[in-house]
Amino acid sequence: MKYNVPVQVPVGVSNRHIHLSQADLDILFGSGYKLTEMKPLGQPGQFACKEVLIVAGPKGVIQNVRILGPTRKQTQVEVSRSDSFVLGLQPPVRDSGDLAGSPGCVLIGPKGTVILKEGVIIAARHLHIHSTEAEALHLKDKDRITVAFGGERSVLFQNVIVRAGETMALEFHLDTDEANAGLLKSGDRAYIIERCEPEAAEVTDAPVFVAS
């Protein structure tokens, strides 16, 4: 379904970051440690922390990777494809929380080290949207949409996952590799141009253009 008038949405560029479980937080920073909020994020209740960690993989390490709060049930490390080359990992593109079968890494903190068996992903690009706004656009959670950016290096982002809920605020999230390709930055405006039909959204590796 194409929208007659494209729907404007704010862009949030997501750099590499870590979501920690309380158990892993205790190991890395000490028993009973509480994260220190540095600044709020675009999504209600979420914040960037002052705390950072070292992330180590088979080939290399990345220093000063920011922790985001609050804590979660399972530790999750989100990196870009470029980061994965540095670490020597092959993380899958996944929706947040979908960690089964993903590679692990080593997290190094000031008080200890955590060896993750799984939890490293490249986050699938997604749209946060409040349930009321989603309903007005005939969208529901887990739908797929196409988002356009018309800057100097205009680009279409297909198969964008809709994450609709009562605690969501309107924001289009993509990682630094995707943003750099289109010269996007946080605070820019992109546009929802269509909702993908379910059968089309399932075909993730089909070419968009075919030469005649």
HELIX and SHEET records of a PDB file:
HELIX    1   1 GLN A   22  PHE A   29  1                                   8    
HELIX    2   2 ARG A   81  LEU A   87  1                                   7    
HELIX    3   3 SER A  131  ALA A  136  1                                   6    
HELIX    4   4 THR A  176  GLY A  182  1                                   7    
HELIX    5   5 PRO A  198  ALA A  201  1                                   4    
SHEET    1   A 7 LYS A   2  SER A  14  0                                        
SHEET    2   A 7 GLU A 171  ASP A 175  1                                        
SHEET    3   A 7 HIS A 126  HIS A 130 -1                                        
SHEET    4   A 7 VAL A 155  GLY A 165  1                                        
SHEET    5   A 7 ARG A 144  PHE A 149 -1                                        
SHEET    6   A 7 ARG A 189  ARG A 195 -1                                        
SHEET    7   A 7 LYS A   2  SER A  14 -1                                        
SHEET    1   B 7 GLU A  37  PRO A  40  0                                        
SHEET    2   B 7 PHE A  47  ALA A  56 -1                                        
SHEET    3   B 7 VAL A  61  ARG A  72 -1                                        
SHEET    4   B 7 HIS A  17  SER A  21  1                                        
SHEET    5   B 7 GLN A  76  GLU A  78 -1                                        
SHEET    6   B 7 VAL A 120  ALA A 123  1                                        
SHEET    7   B 7 VAL A  93  ARG A  94  1                                        
SHEET    1   C 4 GLU A  37  PRO A  40  0                                        
SHEET    2   C 4 PHE A  47  ALA A  56 -1                                        
SHEET    3   C 4 VAL A 106  ILE A 108 -1                                        
SHEET    4   C 4 THR A 113  ILE A 115 -1                                        
END                                                                             
